[in-house]
Amino acid sequence: MSRKSSDSKTRVNRRFVLKGAAAGGAVVASEAIGGFPTVWAQNAKDITLVHAGGSYAAIKEIGEQATKDLGFKIAMQAITDDVQINRSLTQPNTIDINNIDSTKLPYLVGKGVLSSIPVAKYKLWGETVPLFTKGAYPNGQMASTQGLSPIEAMFYVDKDGKKLASKPTEFLTMIPTIYNADTLGIRPDLVGGRDKVTSWKDLLDPKYKGKTALVDYAPVGVMDVAMALEARGDFKYADKGNMTKDEIDKTIKIMIDMKKGGHFRSFWSTFDQSVNLMASGEVVIQSMWSPAVTAVRSRSIDCYYVPLKEGYRGWFVGLAPMAHLSGLKLDCAYEYMNWFNSGWQGGFIAKQGYYSAVPTTAKKFLTPEEWDYWYDGKPAAVDIKDPYGTIMEKKGATRDGGAIWDRMGNIACWNTVMDEDRYLTRRWNEFVSS
Amino acid sequence: MAMTEQAVDALLAPTAVRDAEAAAIDSGAERASWLQISPLVLVLLLFFGLPMLVVLAVSFFDFERTDIIPTFILDNYIDLFRSEVTLRLYASSLKFAAIVWLVTLVLGFNIAYFLVFHVRGVLVQIGLFLLCTVPFLTSNIIRMISWIPFLGRNGIFNQALMGAGITSRPLEFLLFSDFAVVVAYVHLFTLFMVVPIFNSMARIDKSLLEAARDAGAGRFRVVYEVVLPLSKTGIALGSIFVITLVMGDSFVVRTMSGGQSASVVSALQNEVAALQYPPAAASAVIMVIIVTLMVAGILRLVDVRKELAR
């Protein structure tokens, strides 16, 4: 069996070399989506790639569609953050395609578990939004670099992938897939109207005492409070995404005082909890994810994802091939990653409220009305449905925050892992237990 | 949680060994006893002893962001003992353990007493006993989470109180509070008290009660001087279950307090989520020692082995 597979490997490799030479190494995968050359399709059909990531990204339907479109199998595994890092580091062979969010990179880079991606292998790089390719918005303005910004996370210094480069190189850390802008969610009916909350500082307003919640996860929870404190004018952080011990102390102290005063009603750790807190009215203002806001609204309860004047907290996710891949399997991995951003997936997750790194392809898989609603921030011309066909917004509704670059173009800080994360975890435990 | 349960097993095991030694008069019988306990010893060594040793070893390691560095440092323990958070966490866990223990004991004792001494007819007795266990056929999580809509600000209970004109505003302390945590614990763990106490009481010879009554003891004196001492084993076993379950919990405390309260294990979980294994291991080692001491204390007060052999 081993002889047979090594045979097929060399054959494919030779084919690739020939083809690569002929095509100048550029458009290796372009024809693959339309159908494989028979030889390859025969060999690839036994291949299974394990795609592991968070439940919001590693979606079963996407794996099924990929399996249908490509000549090989994709096994989707939705796992939790700590399991993902653990498996990536201690059993890297159990994952083929690692669907990582940017904040996992600091844990994984330089450990020899991820493999760098030569830009030439990714044919959609030219169509990728400039946020990832140049760190800039389409209008040319540079994006915020507080926290771990795309430009600081996308590139390796060289092929070995030992160190991140903070400027474009020929080697990618991951293929960027989805991203979004997070902010506070509110219950307009319980705070007195949509215009009552305009700034992050409202999160700490004594008015909402006993009716606020934070996510029970130190790096994000502390950053949301930091946004609020800065907006309130308490102090200015050098970098909210990489606080000093002193800044952490100052922030946690205020948080502990507020907690003792009963300001927070709850700290949520799962998506469902955040939805239920809001829907039941236990909480009227809290940090939230975009699909959670939609989930509250789908219960006919008004919930608003407020565009705040200080801007959003941004995040992004990508696919990275694992270092153990080689030969045919690696070729399939590239093939899959190219497929991933070729449109079907982008159209699917657009209906969850997330943006695709290659919106031009996603557009082909959305109706013009859907595109106008999700990407252009225009009022819905028809009822808007989620990926599973359930109506989630009535005709006439507008996306909170508006068009893609009104939202993504206004990122104040990116999700990150701080240098002082060990200290941060300790202080967070102190906060929770106080 | 599993860790503390295993700790109980480990504690019971050596006593079983001693028992076997005492019983063995000649070496042949002794060898047979050793053989009999060897499967248990093997399982314990493999699945409790070995992992515990690993945890112990890791607790002395150093770490960076993702790397565990095998050296020998005491920093993890020093951090743990220096931090007032540790004290606060143990105080909080012990507080919950004490309250829940007391409540489940009172409930458990009374329920068991009713079942054993008031219900006539074994069939009805068993029937009622099984009825007690019915809620336990559903998942722990569901039973706990169903309290949330019940106790919430706009929950059924608050609406009922306001509807009846008892309160004018919703009571906020009902949910996401220590109160909610205790309610859930009591609901989840009372059965662990009922079963062993029921078991002990069922073994009490009814003629003892009659004799006490004939000798002029009142109802409460009978309970206090006859039933209570003879149910000691059940109470001890129930207490071990309840206390170790509460001490080892993180999920109930996190969910029912809405993340407002912490327990030793929930803090440990935060460390694990941040990949900080060595301090988490140190915390686990201290936890095992403390819970073991608590269980040892209970076993010192009541000789469970002797009572069970009765």
Chai-1 contact restraints between the chains, C-beta under 6 A:
chainA,res_idxA,chainB,res_idxB,connection_type,confidence,min_distance_angstrom,max_distance_angstrom,comment,restraint_id
A,D82,B,A273,contact,1.0,0.0,6.0,A-B,restraint_1
A,L89,B,T66,contact,1.0,0.0,6.0,A-B,restraint_2
A,Y107,B,T66,contact,1.0,0.0,6.0,A-B,restraint_3
A,D216,B,G259,contact,1.0,0.0,6.0,A-B,restraint_4
A,R265,B,F176,contact,1.0,0.0,6.0,A-B,restraint_5
A,S266,B,F176,contact,1.0,0.0,6.0,A-B,restraint_6
A,S266,B,G258,contact,1.0,0.0,6.0,A-B,restraint_7
A,S266,B,G259,contact,1.0,0.0,6.0,A-B,restraint_8
A,F267,B,G259,contact,1.0,0.0,6.0,A-B,restraint_9
A,S280,B,G152,contact,1.0,0.0,6.0,A-B,restraint_10
A,G281,B,N154,contact,1.0,0.0,6.0,A-B,restraint_11
A,E282,B,G152,contact,1.0,0.0,6.0,A-B,restraint_12
A,E282,B,R153,contact,1.0,0.0,6.0,A-B,restraint_13
A,T425,B,A274,contact,1.0,0.0,6.0,A-B,restraint_14
A,N429,B,V85,contact,1.0,0.0,6.0,A-B,restraint_15
A,N429,B,A267,contact,1.0,0.0,6.0,A-B,restraint_16
A,N429,B,N270,contact,1.0,0.0,6.0,A-B,restraint_17
A,E430,B,V85,contact,1.0,0.0,6.0,A-B,restraint_18
A,V432,B,A262,contact,1.0,0.0,6.0,A-B,restraint_19
A,S433,B,V85,contact,1.0,0.0,6.0,A-B,restraint_20
A,S433,B,R88,contact,1.0,0.0,6.0,A-B,restraint_21
A,S433,B,L89,contact,1.0,0.0,6.0,A-B,restraint_22
A,S433,B,A262,contact,1.0,0.0,6.0,A-B,restraint_23
